[in-house]
Structures are given as structure tokens and as C-alpha cells.
């Protein structure tokens, strides 16, 4: 006997799809909400920036006199942007060294 019940789709569709895409943007940090497009642009530009910095890092590894500190500077700039956004406090606290004091830097 063949079951005739329909299974829910593996990938959400319609309004459920939009909620699936935006729930963590709105509800993981309700004190710092972002729209879908704000979140997308922030993530996209920082990922492209990281890829760019990584390429320069590869070049620097072969030719150490080129692009001195460029990759490190870009990673630090991205970190500062993440910290300023206020949406990553838990992760920042998790990975900061024990006893970290900002006034020491």
C-alpha cells in the first residue's frame, strides 16, 4: 500500500522560507536587529574583504617584502567592525585571551 500523505518540503518555501532566512537576524540579538539586506551586505562585504586579505597574505608569504602587515591590518579592521556592530559580544568574549585588558593595547 502506497502512502498518499505529502511530506513537508526539505527546503522551506514562501513565507516559511523568508522566516527561515531572517529568524537569526531578528531574534538572536533583539537589541541589535538588522534587516535581511543589512545583514547580507555586512556579511558579503566582510567575506570579500577577507578573501582579498588572504590573497595578499599568500603573496606576502612568498615575497615577504611586499604587503607588510596588510593582511593583519585588514583582519583587525574587520574585527573592529564586528565589535562595533554589537552583535558578536558572546563570541568575542569567548575567544579573547584570559585577562585581556583593552588599555594594555
C-alpha positions in Angstrom: 0.0 0.0 0.0 1.4 3.4 -1.0 1.0 6.3 1.4 -0.6 9.4 -0.1 0.4 11.9 2.6 2.5 14.7 1.4 5.8 15.2 3.1 6.8 18.7 4.1 9.4 20.1 1.7 13.1 19.7 2.7 13.7 23.4 1.9 11.1 25.9 3.3 9.1 27.8 0.7 7.1 31.0 0.7 6.7 32.9 4.0 8.3 30.0 5.8 11.4 30.4 3.7 11.7 34.1 4.5 11.3 33.4 8.2 13.9 30.6 8.0 16.3 33.1 6.4 15.6 36.0 8.8 14.9 34.4 12.2 18.5 34.6 13.5 18.9 38.1 12.2 16.0 39.4 14.3 15.9 37.1 17.3 19.4 36.1 18.1 20.1 39.8 19.0 16.8 41.6 19.5 18.7 44.6 21.0 20.6 45.0 17.7 18.2 44.0 14.9 19.2 44.1 11.2 17.2 43.7 8.1 17.8 40.9 5.8 19.6 43.2 3.3 21.7 44.9 6.0 22.8 41.6 7.3 23.5 40.3 3.8 25.6 43.4 2.8 27.6 43.3 6.1 28.4 39.6 5.7 29.1 39.8 1.9 31.5 42.8 2.1 33.4 41.4 5.1 33.8 38.0 3.4 35.1 39.5 0.2 37.4 41.7 2.2 38.7 38.5 4.0 39.3 36.8 0.7 41.1 39.8 -0.6 43.3 40.0 2.5 44.0 36.2 2.2 45.2 36.6 -1.3 47.6 39.4 -0.3 48.7 37.1 2.6 49.6 34.4 0.2 51.6 36.8 -1.9 53.3 38.1 1.2 54.3 34.6 2.3 56.2 34.2 -1.0 57.5 37.7 -1.2 57.8 38.9 2.4 58.9 42.5 1.4 55.5 43.0 -0.3 52.3 43.9 1.6 53.9 44.0 5.0 51.2 43.8 7.7 48.4 44.3 5.1 46.6 41.0 5.9 46.9 41.5 9.7 45.6 45.1 9.3 42.6 44.0 7.3 41.7 41.3 9.8 41.9 43.8 12.6 39.7 46.3 10.7 37.1 43.6 10.2 37.3 42.6 13.8 36.7 46.2 14.9 33.7 46.4 12.6 32.3 43.2 14.1 32.9 44.6 17.6 31.3 47.9 16.7 28.2 46.2 15.4 27.4 44.9 18.9 26.1 41.6 17.5 29.0 39.4 18.4 29.7 40.1 22.1 29.4 36.5 23.2 31.8 35.2 20.5 34.3 38.0 21.2 34.2 37.2 24.9 34.6 33.5 24.2 37.8 33.9 22.1 39.5 36.8 23.9 42.5 35.7 25.9 42.0 35.3 29.6 42.9 38.5 31.4 42.6 40.7 28.3 42.6 44.4 29.1 42.0 46.9 26.3 44.1 49.5 28.0 47.1 47.3 27.5 46.9 47.7 23.8 
